[in-house]
Amino acid sequence: MNELKYDIKKIVEFLGGGIDETIIASLIGIFVSSVNDEFPAFAEAVAADDRSAIHKIGHKLKGSSANLGFEYFRKLCEDLEQHARNDLDFDYKAAFEQLGTEKQSIEEWFDSVKADYGL
């Protein structure tokens, strides 16, 4: 199921082609690690309704996910970032839960393919 949603070959195409798939797989590994590093602080910010921190972390993760074509992850980060930046009432916890589900989906997919690239 995840193999249909994510595909390293499609990510290479998204990035303009001509890039070794192993390099892309390595970049995805770095992305996954970075998200895992940021997620505890993001969770704390959401729990505390710290909109400044939600904006900052959402912006950072939005950019890195956009660079790899993880569109739904990017969209969720953008929603969190924009609502927090504008100090709007929003169900930050529900959006963050959706983000966590998408994060898990990306991780599971990556875990299932990374050995194919020697990672």
Contacts in CASP RR format, 6 or more apart in sequence:
PFRMAT RR
TARGET T0000
AUTHOR 0000-0000-0000
METHOD contacts of the structure
MODEL  1
MNELKYDIKKIVEFLGGGIDETIIASLIGIFVSSVNDEFPAFAEAVAADD
RSAIHKIGHKLKGSSANLGFEYFRKLCEDLEQHARNDLDFDYKAAFEQLG
TEKQSIEEWFDSVKADYGL
2 105 0 8 1.000
2 108 0 8 1.000
2 109 0 8 1.000
2 112 0 8 1.000
3 109 0 8 1.000
3 112 0 8 1.000
3 113 0 8 1.000
5 105 0 8 1.000
5 109 0 8 1.000
6 70 0 8 1.000
6 106 0 8 1.000
6 109 0 8 1.000
6 110 0 8 1.000
8 21 0 8 1.000
8 24 0 8 1.000
8 25 0 8 1.000
8 28 0 8 1.000
8 113 0 8 1.000
8 117 0 8 1.000
9 21 0 8 1.000
11 24 0 8 1.000
11 28 0 8 1.000
11 68 0 8 1.000
11 69 0 8 1.000
12 18 0 8 1.000
12 19 0 8 1.000
12 21 0 8 1.000
12 24 0 8 1.000
14 68 0 8 1.000
14 69 0 8 1.000
15 24 0 8 1.000
15 68 0 8 1.000
21 117 0 8 1.000
22 117 0 8 1.000
22 118 0 8 1.000
24 68 0 8 1.000
25 113 0 8 1.000
25 114 0 8 1.000
25 116 0 8 1.000
25 117 0 8 1.000
25 118 0 8 1.000
25 119 0 8 1.000
26 117 0 8 1.000
26 119 0 8 1.000
27 68 0 8 1.000
28 68 0 8 1.000
28 110 0 8 1.000
29 110 0 8 1.000
29 114 0 8 1.000
29 119 0 8 1.000
31 64 0 8 1.000
31 65 0 8 1.000
31 68 0 8 1.000
31 70 0 8 1.000
32 106 0 8 1.000
32 107 0 8 1.000
32 110 0 8 1.000
34 61 0 8 1.000
34 64 0 8 1.000
35 61 0 8 1.000
35 64 0 8 1.000
35 103 0 8 1.000
35 106 0 8 1.000
38 57 0 8 1.000
38 60 0 8 1.000
38 61 0 8 1.000
39 100 0 8 1.000
39 103 0 8 1.000
41 53 0 8 1.000
41 57 0 8 1.000
42 53 0 8 1.000
42 54 0 8 1.000
42 57 0 8 1.000
42 58 0 8 1.000
42 61 0 8 1.000
42 96 0 8 1.000
42 99 0 8 1.000
43 96 0 8 1.000
44 50 0 8 1.000
44 53 0 8 1.000
45 53 0 8 1.000
45 54 0 8 1.000
45 57 0 8 1.000
46 54 0 8 1.000
46 80 0 8 1.000
46 92 0 8 1.000
46 93 0 8 1.000
46 96 0 8 1.000
47 93 0 8 1.000
49 92 0 8 1.000
51 84 0 8 1.000
51 85 0 8 1.000
51 87 0 8 1.000
52 84 0 8 1.000
54 80 0 8 1.000
54 81 0 8 1.000
54 84 0 8 1.000
54 92 0 8 1.000
55 80 0 8 1.000
55 81 0 8 1.000
55 84 0 8 1.000
55 85 0 8 1.000
58 77 0 8 1.000
58 78 0 8 1.000
58 80 0 8 1.000
58 81 0 8 1.000
58 84 0 8 1.000
59 77 0 8 1.000
59 81 0 8 1.000
61 73 0 8 1.000
61 77 0 8 1.000
62 74 0 8 1.000
62 77 0 8 1.000
62 78 0 8 1.000
62 81 0 8 1.000
63 74 0 8 1.000
63 77 0 8 1.000
65 71 0 8 1.000
65 73 0 8 1.000
65 74 0 8 1.000
65 77 0 8 1.000
66 74 0 8 1.000
70 102 0 8 1.000
70 106 0 8 1.000
72 102 0 8 1.000
73 99 0 8 1.000
73 102 0 8 1.000
73 103 0 8 1.000
73 106 0 8 1.000
76 95 0 8 1.000
76 98 0 8 1.000
76 99 0 8 1.000
76 102 0 8 1.000
77 99 0 8 1.000
79 90 0 8 1.000
79 95 0 8 1.000
80 90 0 8 1.000
80 92 0 8 1.000
80 95 0 8 1.000
80 96 0 8 1.000
80 99 0 8 1.000
83 90 0 8 1.000
83 92 0 8 1.000
83 95 0 8 1.000
84 90 0 8 1.000
84 92 0 8 1.000
END
